[in-house]
Amino acid sequence: MIELVTEPFAYTFMRNALAAGLLTVVASSLIGTWVVLRGMSFMGDALAHGVLPGIAIAFLLGGNLMLGAAMGAVVMIGGVSLASSRSRLGVDTSIGLLFVGMLAAGVAIISKRGAYSGDLTTILFGDPIGVTRADLRTALIATLVALLATVVLYRPFLVLSFSRDKAEVLGLRPGLTHLAMLGLIAMVIVTSFQTVGTLLVFAFIVAPPATASLVSRRVPVMMAVAVLVGSFGVVVGLLVSFHAATATAPTIAGLTVLAFFVVLTVREVSEQLGRLRQRRGLAAV
């Protein structure tokens, strides 16, 4: 039985995938906790799509894909800010417009290649088992930046998550804090797309922190639980994909989402049983 766990990680590519996945989980869980607390999931999803045109252009030109992704994220953030501030459109509408537009542009650009479906699949869903040492270094740097930002900007992020007005009164400059948060979300997406893809990195950003929010409201605890949930998804997902021959990144992402519904179900059942015992106790009195 233990061989089912140890055998896959005897291969270098599986160990690299494990290391990259765990590093991605730490960075995405730390930043994703703020995303969940602030209700910015739609913006996070839009950014995950927004990097696609930049990646596509860099891919066709033979340039640096990460630089292309970063440029796409900048355009996405700037476009949302411009549309929401210079028109009567709400932020959600602006995000929706850029969401669809950037995704469509990315697919259209990639389609300039004759056989583009494989390229598009790799960009959207990543290639965890193709992780290189350079990818690991990038993931490590992103994780360290996320850790540093979490410590340095903890108070501004925390206050902004609950009240923009209070952040303004306390002189915490909520506008700059918001931009810093968007920058960190973009960083996680840009540095992770080669590992889990532009679409599935969104599952890492949202699913583990959302699961953690079911069991705790204290931010440090949420972050710790999110890392544990994401790590579980990475380890089990790699094992399942290895033995069942399923796509690696979707398997990992699917398990993190499944974990949310399992915890939610367990919590609801526990609460119902608690209410039932309480009613029985009152009836006995």
Buried (B, 14 or more C-beta within 10 A) or exposed (E): EEEEEEEBBEEEEBBBBBBBBBBBBBBBBBBBBBBBBBEBBBBBBBBBBBBBBBBBBBBBEEBEBBEBBBBBBBBBBEBBBEBBEEEEBEBBBBBBBBBEBBBEBBBEBBEEBEEBEEBBEBBBBBBBBBBEEEBBEBBBBBBEBBEEBBEEBEEBBBBBBEEBEEBBEEEBBBEEBBEBBBBBBBBBBBBBBBBBBBBBBBBBBBBBBBBBBBEBEEBEEBBBBBBBBBBBBBBBBBBBBBEEEEBBBBBBBBBBBBBBEEBEEEEEEEEEEEEEEEEEEEEEE
